[in-house]
Amino acid sequence: MAKIYSDCNPKKIQLNPKKETVDFLLNYSKALRVNCYKKMKFEALLN
């Protein structure tokens, strides 16, 4: 059956992203807009 890999992780991985990566993701999330209309979702990037 399915094995749950998130329960026991022998190594603790520390992620250290670059500042540019974090800035890119934050700016992208600020520019993304999701509009709902009659059970439909429309995604728009506001650039």
N, CA and C atoms as an extended XYZ file, in Angstrom:
141
Properties=species:S:1:pos:R:3:atomname:S:1:resname:S:1:resid:I:1 pbc="F F F"
N         0.833       -1.197        0.000 N   MET     1
C         0.000        0.000        0.000 CA  MET     1
C         0.876        1.259        0.000 C   MET     1
N         0.221        2.371        0.022 N   ALA     2
C         0.947        3.644       -0.037 CA  ALA     2
C         1.754        3.865        1.232 C   ALA     2
N         2.957        4.335        1.046 N   LYS     3
C         3.829        4.633        2.174 CA  LYS     3
C         3.865        6.143        2.366 C   LYS     3
N         3.734        6.573        3.595 N   ILE     4
C         3.771        7.999        3.900 CA  ILE     4
C         5.213        8.378        4.196 C   ILE     4
N         5.799        9.150        3.282 N   TYR     5
C         7.205        9.500        3.419 CA  TYR     5
C         7.432       10.695        4.330 C   TYR     5
N         6.405       11.474        4.590 N   SER     6
C         6.597       12.666        5.400 CA  SER     6
C         6.651       12.364        6.891 C   SER     6
N         6.233       11.177        7.311 N   ASP     7
C         6.212       10.858        8.733 CA  ASP     7
C         7.613       10.647        9.300 C   ASP     7
N         8.419        9.872        8.646 N   CYS     8
C         9.763        9.638        9.182 CA  CYS     8
C        10.790       10.059        8.149 C   CYS     8
N        11.458       11.139        8.445 N   ASN     9
C        12.486       11.667        7.573 CA  ASN     9
C        13.802       11.610        8.344 C   ASN     9
N        14.718       10.715        7.964 N   PRO    10
C        15.944       10.564        8.753 CA  PRO    10
C        16.848       11.791        8.717 C   PRO    10
N        16.803       12.548        7.633 N   LYS    11
C        17.649       13.739        7.524 CA  LYS    11
C        16.775       14.980        7.553 C   LYS    11
N        17.211       15.957        8.289 N   LYS    12
C        16.518       17.241        8.280 CA  LYS    12
C        17.207       18.127        7.257 C   LYS    12
N        16.470       18.488        6.227 N   ILE    13
C        17.034       19.288        5.162 CA  ILE    13
C        16.750       20.753        5.432 C   ILE    13
N        17.797       21.549        5.421 N   GLN    14
C        17.639       22.979        5.613 CA  GLN    14
C        17.751       23.653        4.260 C   GLN    14
N        16.720       24.368        3.874 N   LEU    15
C        16.719       25.050        2.599 CA  LEU    15
C        17.132       26.492        2.799 C   LEU    15
N        18.051       26.944        1.980 N   ASN    16
C        18.525       28.316        2.034 CA  ASN    16
C        18.402       28.929        0.648 C   ASN    16
N        17.202       29.427        0.303 N   PRO    17
C        17.034       30.002       -1.038 CA  PRO    17
C        17.744       31.340       -1.154 C   PRO    17
N        18.064       31.691       -2.390 N   LYS    18
C        18.692       32.984       -2.649 CA  LYS    18
C        17.674       34.094       -2.456 C   LYS    18
N        18.167       35.270       -2.147 N   LYS    19
C        17.289       36.426       -1.954 CA  LYS    19
C        16.508       36.733       -3.229 C   LYS    19
N        17.154       36.540       -4.397 N   GLU    20
C        16.488       36.802       -5.672 CA  GLU    20
C        15.301       35.873       -5.879 C   GLU    20
N        15.433       34.622       -5.453 N   THR    21
C        14.351       33.649       -5.597 CA  THR    21
C        13.163       34.041       -4.728 C   THR    21
N        13.431       34.424       -3.503 N   VAL    22
C        12.362       34.829       -2.588 CA  VAL    22
C        11.663       36.079       -3.108 C   VAL    22
N        12.436       37.054       -3.586 N   ASP    23
C        11.854       38.280       -4.136 CA  ASP    23
C        10.982       37.978       -5.350 C   ASP    23
N        11.447       37.085       -6.227 N   PHE    24
C        10.682       36.724       -7.412 CA  PHE    24
C         9.342       36.109       -7.028 C   PHE    24
N         9.356       35.185       -6.084 N   LEU    25
C         8.115       34.523       -5.674 CA  LEU    25
C         7.152       35.494       -4.992 C   LEU    25
N         7.674       36.382       -4.180 N   LEU    26
C         6.813       37.363       -3.524 CA  LEU    26
C         6.197       38.328       -4.533 C   LEU    26
N         6.984       38.792       -5.492 N   ASN    27
C         6.459       39.693       -6.508 CA  ASN    27
C         5.440       39.001       -7.399 C   ASN    27
N         5.664       37.736       -7.711 N   TYR    28
C         4.707       36.979       -8.524 CA  TYR    28
C         3.389       36.825       -7.782 C   TYR    28
N         3.465       36.507       -6.488 N   SER    29
C         2.229       36.313       -5.727 CA  SER    29
C         1.460       37.621       -5.560 C   SER    29
N         2.164       38.739       -5.539 N   LYS    30
C         1.491       40.033       -5.454 CA  LYS    30
C         0.793       40.378       -6.761 C   LYS    30
N         1.358       39.923       -7.885 N   ALA    31
C         0.813       40.264       -9.190 CA  ALA    31
C        -0.293       39.308       -9.632 C   ALA    31
N        -0.425       38.161       -8.973 N   LEU    32
C        -1.429       37.179       -9.364 CA  LEU    32
C        -2.779       37.540       -8.766 C   LEU    32
N        -3.801       37.525       -9.612 N   ARG    33
C        -5.154       37.816       -9.142 CA  ARG    33
C        -6.085       36.729       -9.657 C   ARG    33
N        -6.890       36.159       -8.769 N   VAL    34
C        -7.834       35.114       -9.142 CA  VAL    34
C        -9.240       35.653       -8.947 C   VAL    34
N       -10.008       35.644      -10.036 N   ASN    35
C       -11.392       36.117      -10.001 CA  ASN    35
C       -12.320       34.926      -10.164 C   ASN    35
N       -13.348       34.870       -9.342 N   CYS    36
C       -14.352       33.811       -9.436 CA  CYS    36
C       -15.631       34.387      -10.030 C   CYS    36
N       -16.171       33.669      -11.016 N   TYR    37
C       -17.401       34.101      -11.663 CA  TYR    37
C       -18.206       32.868      -12.024 C   TYR    37
N       -19.358       32.711      -11.384 N   LYS    38
C       -20.261       31.582      -11.647 CA  LYS    38
C       -19.522       30.238      -11.633 C   LYS    38
N       -18.877       29.941      -10.529 N   LYS    39
C       -18.152       28.684      -10.293 CA  LYS    39
C       -16.973       28.465      -11.237 C   LYS    39
N       -16.493       29.521      -11.880 N   MET    40
C       -15.294       29.447      -12.716 CA  MET    40
C       -14.248       30.362      -12.123 C   MET    40
N       -13.002       29.953      -12.245 N   LYS    41
C       -11.902       30.767      -11.738 CA  LYS    41
C       -11.059       31.265      -12.903 C   LYS    41
N       -10.759       32.566      -12.883 N   PHE    42
C        -9.922       33.185      -13.890 CA  PHE    42
C        -8.693       33.744      -13.204 C   PHE    42
N        -7.514       33.372      -13.723 N   GLU    43
C        -6.259       33.865      -13.166 CA  GLU    43
C        -5.708       34.939      -14.091 C   GLU    43
N        -5.227       36.017      -13.502 N   ALA    44
C        -4.657       37.102      -14.287 CA  ALA    44
C        -3.389       37.587      -13.607 C   ALA    44
N        -2.383       37.870      -14.430 N   LEU    45
C        -1.147       38.466      -13.931 CA  LEU    45
C        -1.221       39.957      -14.192 C   LEU    45
N        -1.096       40.736      -13.121 N   LEU    46
C        -1.186       42.194      -13.227 CA  LEU    46
C         0.213       42.764      -13.329 C   LEU    46
N         0.684       42.935      -14.529 N   ASN    47
C         2.032       43.495      -14.744 CA  ASN    47
C         1.938       44.908      -15.215 C   ASN    47
